[in-house]
Amino acid sequence: MNRTLVFTNGAVAPFSLGSIFCVGRNYAEHAAELGNAVPEAPLLFSKPAGAVQAVRYGQPSTIVIPTGQGACHHELEIALLIGKPVTAELLAHLPEQSDAAILATISGVGLALDLTLRDVQDQLKQAGHPWERAKAFHGSCPLTDFVPVADMGPLDAMRLRLLRNGNVQQEGDATQMIFSLAALLREIAQVFSLQPGDVVLTGTPAGVGPLQPGDELTLELVTGSKQCLQWHVRVAAANV
């Protein structure tokens, strides 16, 4: 697959796509809508690089979803592109509340769809099994290009919104996250380490629901500097 990472201004990142780290239940209303408890610590899982489907700024994109395995839900999330290493060793030398130093490792910000086979996930949960079949399947991470962090303005003022066939399905902002961006990076780095090219998905707001082939989606990111960026996506069925 193509691991090239690009920015909305046309620049190409000096590193390739690495690991994709995801955070579950980071918005209280989303946890509630699925009947899940709010976690006491970030709920972490991952997707392989092969899960990515590229969504490009300024041009229509098509993503494919699996059919025949029950509902495939959309979960729109803010995606952070890591530009500098974040390791447990680095964190040990930073003051505990040094959020600015942690956030300075972010190279860009985009959006992602954490596609979820909800029926499969429910079955896995009931059996006490891991979620990978429902969360990490091929194509489960449509991912936009990234806005350079220098153009983002205050990161805690970001907003995201998903429109499906012209209707608002999801919307939220960074202040609604249970665990802040800095707290998420700190937690992930203590467990896995973060390297340039890694991507962190930061959780989804309420309003998740099933996608259908033929759906027209608008993924919207409003930066802290009030710039509104939109990506237009058509949903198609996978040819499998």
Buried (B, 14 or more C-beta within 10 A) or exposed (E): EEEEBBBBEEEEBEBEBBBBBBBBBBBBEBBEBBEEEEBEEBBBBBBBBBBBBBBBBEEEBEBBBBEEBBBBBBBBBBBBBBBEBBEEEBBEEBEEEBBEBBBEBBBBBBBBBBBBBBBBBBBBEEEEEEBBBBBBBBBBBBBBBBBBBEBBBEBBBBBBBBBBEEEEBBBBBBEBBBBBBBBBBBBBBEEBBBBBBBBBBBBBBBBBBBBEEEBEBBBBBBBBEEEEBBBBBBBEBBEE
